[in-house]
Every structure is written in structure tokens, then in C-alpha cells.
Amino acid sequence: MNVLTLQNITPKKTMLAASVSSVLFLTACGSENPTLSAIETGLNNGEDVGVSISTDDNGNIVIGASPLGAGSQPAGGVFAMSNILDENTVVAYARSDDGTLSLVGEFPTGGQGGDFDGAEGLDPLISAYAMINTPDNEYLMAVNAGSNTITVMAINDDMSLEVVDVEDSGGVGPNSLAYHNGVVYVTNIDADGEFQGEPDQEGSIYGFSFDNGDLTPIPGSLRELDNRPAAVRFTPDGEYIAITSINAGSAALASGNDDSIVVFGIDENGAPTAEATDGATSTPRGNAEGRNLPSAIGFEIVDRSNGTFAIVTEAREFRSEGEPPIFPGLQTGSVSVYQIGEGGSLAASQLDLLAGQTATVGQRTACWIVMSPDGEYFWVSNALDASISSYRFTDDSGNVELVQELAAIGNQPTSADPAVAFATTDGWIDLDISDDGAYLYQLFGLAGEVGVYAVDGGNLTLVQTVSGDLPAQNTQGIVSF
């Protein structure tokens, strides 16, 4: 270990990794004339090193540096978006082989976070995929809902981040992103700039070409929607995008649209079809069962041998006649499965499969989903009840079943009073899974924490809870690989 000792210096937070040359320069504060009592580098120019900081018995700061071998590189990374209103940031973690996380740092996006869901502090954008990574794990993209922009950040080998591009989102309140083969789409909460709240919001989609971190708007790609989008995803072949909607069927929605999921075709230039190719919902307004409307948010699209299927989470918030949600009237969340067929058609495969045992008790606000890499199991995060429900496919025709109502559980609400409920629940929101499928990462939206779970088939085992790096509320978006 090569050692530098600095006397009479108050330490500042420093990087965990650096590139050094034959002379190492350090900046410090707390002393007008800091002195160096020892310098030994013995390291090659430009060599990556690990840095450790400690103090000796005399109160001097001792900085050690040693080369980072191949075995010292992180196994992967996990990134959580703070969504801070004044200055949005991404908190980056290095992932070890056992799934545990160590903080790398907090990196500004160059934009502002947003709150488009009142003052609850939970799920402020009512969306999934507010942050995504490219399949090669070279770039991270994040929405800045408060400044109506999208940021692209390069992911370094040590999981630190560098901003490489910031672009206008083409609307108000960008909240979800999707990528496929050099094409990026963003959903915007609002199209006309007059924010009237979730019941009557109508948003838009906007497309970009993506090349080495640079986003370029695709001419003619802006499309206005009939309701408020919550998430956007590509089909695996990139020929279609699907968009879910939180307020489909709302009584206040000017369009009167009931579609909780719609599909657009994507041409060879990355532009969408002029109109949606199809739309569908599991539960229309005024249904005889009195079932709350879907309030669809996160979803996955997967290929099975019998076709391509969209598995949609349903928070079940808007009431059956389309009235806005009221806390005591929230119902058990669910998933619905649709086959995406030729020409972008949607055919129901299985509808309103509960995340709990009854339609009105437990596992409320099912809003996010992540699929195992082999496409067999998937997990749904229930925000209000701070839990994860696990499902699996039972065949290749889009049929799924609930495996565990409570595959994982945190601190749940202790009262039917909204103020008490939101003050006591962990508020589990976005989740993601490592590329090898071994670890699942759950963002606790009302605790400022990340839960780390080992995956065994459909089973989850908690291995770490990471605290102290994120705001206690208003976070949105997590990415892992």
C-alpha cells in the first residue's frame, strides 16, 4: 500500500477510486498551510487505484492508494434517483458478488426533480421507468420532471456517473423512458402545460435517436395521448411501444378514454404511427362488480413461444364510476395480461389477477413489476402496503398465477387514517433485478432506503438494507445490473 500522510488537515469526502500519475495532487480544507509528511506513489501513470482514508495516533490524515486489479471491479451497479426538486441527483452504488451495495457517490443530473402527486411524498411522478440503462450498461437515462428534460449519464467502471447530454422532453413532466436499438421514447404527464391534476391530465410521447450518449429528437414523433401516461415500453423486436395510463376511465377525463394500455407502431425511422394501433382495459367504467378502475402503471413485455405478452400492474385507485381515489376506498392491486398481436392488436389473456387473497383486503397499489431474466417469474411491488407479491407463468399462452402474496414485506401502514398510514408505511415503489437474476433491489419510497434481496426461484430473502443516502421521500426510479 502506498501511503500519503497529511498533517493538520480537516478531511473532505473524496472519491473511492482515482487515476494517478507520478505526482499526486490533493485538495484539502481546514488549514492555511497543509504539509505533506510523506509521499510514496510507485504507481504507473494513469493507473486506476483504490483510495482509503484514515487517521493516525497524532490526528494526521493517512491516505492509502493501491492498484485496482480486475478482481476489484464491482460486479455491477445500482442507481436510485433522488428526484430532489431543486437539483435532481442519482445516487450510485457498487454491487458486490454477494449482492450487497457500497456507496459510490451522488451525481447531479443537471435538471430538477418534480412532484406531480400532491404532498404525500410517495410515487411523486406516478410512473415506472423514470430511470433506465442501455442494455450494454454504458449509459443511464433519467427524467427531470421539474425542468422538463432528460439526462444521459455515462456509467464509469467504478459506477460513478458523468452527464453527457441533457435534452428537452417535448412536454411537461417527463416521467417514463424506454430504449430499443438506438431509439428512446419518453412519456410526458401533460401536453398543454396547464397542470390540472391527475383526474383530467392528458399527456404525450416523444421520440429520440440515441448515438453514443447523444439524444436527437425524431422528426414527427410527438403524439398527444387521451390520458395521463404512467410508463412506456418497447416490444422485444422494437416494432411497437406500449403505454399504460393511471387515469383511464376517470370521470374528469375530457377524452372519456377507458384504455389503460395502448400500442403504437414504430417505423424504420423511429417515428410512431399517427394513431394508436389498439387499446384495452381489464375493467371498464361502471362495471357491475364495483371493481376500481385499473390505474395501470408499471408493466413488462416478454416473448413466449405462443406470442408476445404485456403484463400490466393495476393499482386499483380510481373508483368504479371514474371518481378520483379516496384512501379508504383503495382496493387490492392486480395484474392483467394481454397478447400483443399482428398489427399491434391487443387481446386479453388473463385479467385482474389479484395480488392478495380478496379484492378489497391487502396488497394495495400494485404499481411496479420486474421480470426474472429467464422470463418465468415476476415480482410486483405494492406501494402502500410495503410488500412484494410474486407470480409465475404457468404456460406459454400468457397464463400466470400468484405464487406468494407476501414474497417480501416491510413496515406497513398502521391506520386507515391517510396521514397516519403514509407516516408509518415504508412505501415500496420501484424495483429492479441484477442482470444475472440473483438479486432484486427494492426502493423504499417513504424511508429513503434500498432493500437488497437474494432471489431463489420466486423466493426472496433480505440480505441488506441500505440507509442514509437518499431523501426520506419523493424518490423515484431505480436501476440495477
N, C-alpha and C positions, 0 to 999 in steps of 0.2 A: 504494500500500500504506500503510495506517495503522499507525503504529508506537508501541509502548509499550516503554520500557526500564526494567528493574528492577535496582537495584544491590544487591550483597551478598546474593543470594538463591540458595539451592540449589534447582535445578529439581525439580518433581514432574511425573509424567506427566499430561498434560492432554488434553482432548477435541480431536478433529480438526476439529470443527465446533461452532459455538455460535450463540446468538441474543443480540444485543447491544442496548442502549439507549444514551441519550446519556451515561450514566456506566457505565464498565466496572469491575467489582469482580473482583479476583484474590486467591486464597488461596495463600500460599506458606509454606515452612518453611525453617529454617536460619538465621534472623536474627530477633532480637527486635524490631528497628525497621527493617523494609524501607522503602526510599524509592522513589518514582516520579520519574524524571528527565524524563519526557516523557509526555504523554497527548494523543493526537490520535485522535478517533473518526471524525467526519464520516460516520457511518453512520446509517441510518434505524432508528428504534425497531423492535425485533422482527425485524430483517433477519438472514437466515442468512449466516454468514461462514465462510470457511476460515481456520484459525489455523496459523501457522508459528512455531517456536521456534528461536532460535539464540543465540550469544554473540558480543559484540564483542571488540575487542583488549584491553579492560580487564577482561574476565571478567564483564561485565554480561549479563544475560539480555535478549534482544530478542524481543519477541512482536509478530508482524505479523498483521494481520487485513484481509481483503479480501472483498467480497461474492461469494457463490457464484452464478454465473449458471446458466441452465438447462443449459448445456453441461458444467458442473462436477459435475452429479449423477452418481452411479455408474450404470453400465449395468445393474447387477444386484447380487446379493449371494450369498455362500457362507457357510454356517454349519456348524460342526463341534462336536459335543458332547464335552466333556472326560470326562464320567462319573466325575468325582473323587468318591471315596467320602464324604469329609467334607462337601463342598459342590459339588454339580454345577454346571457352568457351560456356557455356549455361547460359543464364540469366533467373532466375526463379522468378515467380510472384505467390503470393497467390491470389486466386479468392474469392471474397465475394459473398454473396447470390444475390446481385444485379448485378453481372457480372463484377464489377469494379475490378481493379488489384492494388496490392501493392507490391513493390519490396521486394524480399527476399534476393537476392544476385546474384553474378556472380561466376560460378563454372568452373574451368578448366577441360577439358576432358582428358588431358594427351596426346593430339595429336595436329596436325596443320591443320588449315583450308586450302582451296585451291581455286584457280581461274582458271577455265578451259573454260572461255568465254571471253577472251580478257580483256580490261581495262574499260569496261562500268560500272562495279560495280553492275549490275542488274542480278540476277539469275546466279551467278558465276559457279554453277555446272550443270545448265540447267537440273534441276531434281525436282521431288516431293518426299516427304517422306525421306528427308535426316536425319530426326529425327523421331522416333516413340516411343510409350509407349506400355507396355504389357496391355492386357485387364483388369487385376486386378489393374492397376495403381501403381504397386510396383516398376517397373523399367522403365528407359528411355534408349534408344539406339541412338547413334549419330555417323555419319561418320566423319572421319578426312581425308578429301580428299588430304591434303598436305603431310600426313605421311602414307597414305595407310593403315589405321587402323579403327577399330570400337570400340567405348567405350560403356560400360554398366555402368549406374549410378543408384544407389538405390534412390528412392524418399522417403524422410522422411515425417512425418506427417505435419511438418511446411512448406513443399515444398522445403526445402533445398536438396542438392544432394551430393552423395558420390560415387566416382569411385570405382567399384568393379571388373572390368575386362577390358582389352584392348587387342584386337586380330588383327592379320594381315588380311586384306580383301581379299587376294588372287589375287589381280590385282592392277592396277594403277588408282587412282582417284575414290574411292568408293563414290557413290552419292545417293543411294536409298536403303531403308531397308523394309523388310516385315516380319511379325511374324504370326505364327499359331501353337498353341498347342505344344510348345516346339521346334519348328523348325524356324530358321531365315535364310532369304536369303538376300544377298547384290548384287547390280549391281556395276560393275566397268566400268569406262568410257573407259579404254584402256586395252587391253590384252597383247600386246607385249612390252610395256614400251617405245615405240617410239611415243611420242605425236606429231601428225601431224595436230592437229586441228579438229574441228567439221566436216568438209565435208567428210573426209575419215577415221574417227575413227571407230574402231571395238572393242567392249568391251567383258565383261564376266559376268557370275553369279557364286556365290559361296555360299554353304550352311553350316549351323552350327546347332548343337543341343544346346538347351538352358535349363539350370537347375539352378534355384536359383541364377541367375545373371551371371553364367559362360557359356561362349561360347566355344564349342568344334567343330572343323572342321569335317564335314561329309565326310568320305572317298568317293572318286569318284564323288563329287558333282560339281566340276568345269566344266563349259561349256562355250566355246567361242561363241560369237554371231556374226552375219553378219553385225551389225550396232551399232551405239552408243546408249546404253540404257539411258532412262530418268527416269523410275520408274518401280517398281516391286510390285505386289500384289498377295495374295492368293485368291482362290475362298473360299467362306464361309465354305465349307466342307473340305478344306485343300488338296484336291486331285490334284489340279493344281496350277501353278503360271503363271501369265501373265506378259509380259514385253513390255513396249512401247519404241519407238525409235524416237529420234529427227531428225536423218538424213536419214531415209528410203527414198530410191529413189535418193539420191544425185548422181550427175554425177561423183563425185570424189570417190565414194564408190567402193572399189575393188570388193566386192561381187555382186554389182549390185542389191542388195535386195530391194524390194519395200515394205516389210511388216512393217507397223507402229505399229502393235501389234502381238506378237507371244505367244504361250502357250506351256508349258512343263508339263508333268505329274510328280507327286511326289509319290514315293513308300513308303512302310511302314517304311523304314529306313531313309526317308527324302531325298533320292537321286533323281535327275531328270531323265527323260527319255533321251536316248542318243541323240535324235534329237527333235526339236520342233514338237508337235503334229499337229499344224496348224499355219498359219499366214494369215494376211489380211491387207488391206488398203482401205480407203474410196476413195482415189484419186491417181491413178497411174501416173507415169511419162509420160509426153507427152499427157495429157488429152486434149480433144478437147475444153473444156471450158476455158482453160488457168488458171485454178484454181491452186494456190500454193499448194505444197505438204503438207500433214497434219502436219508434225513436232509435233508428238504426245508426250505429257509429262504426266501430272497427269491423273489418272483415278480411278474410283471406280468400284467394283464388288458387285452386290446385287442379292439376290434371290427374284424373283417374283413368283406368283402362276404358271405361264406358263414357268418358267425356270430361268436360271442364266444369268445375263446380265452384260457386261462391258461397262461403259460409259466413253468414252475417250475424253480428251480435245485435241484440234488441234490448234496450234499457227499460222499455215499457213505462215511459213517463207521461206523455200526453194522454189525457183521458179519452175514453171511447168515443165521445161525441166531438173530440177535437179541441177541448178546452185545455188551457195551459196546465202544466203539472202542479199538483199540490202535494206536500210532503206526506201526509197520512195516506194519500191515495196511490202512492207508488206500488207497483206490483212486481212479482218475481220476474227477473230477466229471462232471456231465452236466446236460442239461435234458430235461424232458418236457413235452409239450403236450397239453392237454385242452380239449375244447369244452364250454362251459357252455350247456346247452340249456334247453328249456322246463321250468318247474317246478324249476329248479336242479339238473338232472341233469348228470353228468359222463361224457363219452365220450372215450376215449383217441384222440388224433390221431397222435402220434408219441412214442415212449417211449425214454428212456435214450440220448439223442443225446450222444455223448462230447464233452467239452471238449478232449481230447487225441487222440492217434493210436491208443492202445491202452487197454484197460480198467484197466490196472494201472500205467501209467507216465505221470507228468506231470499237471499242472493239477489237483492235488488240492484238495479242499474248495471246490468251486464253490458260493458261498453268496449272491452278490448280483447283481442284474440291473438294467439301466436301458435304456429303450427310446428310440429316436430319436423326435422329435415327429411325424414322418410315419409312424411305425409300421412301417418297413421293416427297419431294422437294430436289433440289440440287443447289449449287451455284458455279459459275465459275469465277475465278479471271483473269482479263485481265491486264497483267503486264504493258505494255507500256502506255495504256490509263487509268491506275489507276482506274479501275471500277470493279464492280461485276455484273454479269448477273445471273438471277435466272431462273430455269427451274423446271418442274414437270413431273412426269409420268402421262399419260392420260389413260393408261390401263395396263393390266398385260402382254402384249405381247412385251414389250420393246419400246413402242412408247412414246416419250417425246415431250414437247412443251416449247418454250421460254415464260416465264411469264413476266419478266421485263428485258428490255435491260440494264437499269441502276437501279438496286436494291440498289446500293451504288456507290458513286463517290468521288474521291479525286482531288488533283491538277494534271491536265492533261498537256501533252506537248503543248507548245505554238508555235512551229515552225516545219516545215518539215526538217529543218537542224538537223542532228543527234546530234551534240554537244549541241545545244540549247534544243532539245527535252529531252535528258537524264538529262540535268541540271534543267529542270523545272517540270518534272513529279515526282510523289511520288513513281512510280514503284511498284505497288501492286503485291506481289508474293504469297508465301504460305499462306494458311488459314486453320483453323480448327474450330470445334464446340464442345461445352461442352457436356458431356455425357447425360445431360437431354435435350439437344437440345434448350436450352433457349438463349444461347449467342454464337455468332460467333466472332472469333478473326482473324484479317487480318494483316499480316506483311507488312509494307511499306518499300520495299527494298531499296529505294533511299532517305529515310527520317529518318531511324533509329527509327521508331515508330511502335506501335501496336494499331490498331483500334479495339474498342470493340463495338459490335452491338447486340442489342436485337432482337430476332427472333420472328416473329408473322406470322405463316404460311410460306409463301415465302417472306414476307416483312422484311426489315432490318431497324433499327433505331439506329443511332450513340449515344452511351451513354458515351464514354470516348475515348480520345486519349492519349496514354502513351508515353512520350518522355524522352530522356536523358540517357537511359540505354544501348542502342545498338549503334554499329557503324553506321555512316550515309550511308554506302553502303557495299556491299559484304556479307550481311547476307544471310542465307539460312536455312529454316526449322522452323516450329512452331508446338507445340503440346498443346492441352488443354483437360481438363476433368473436 
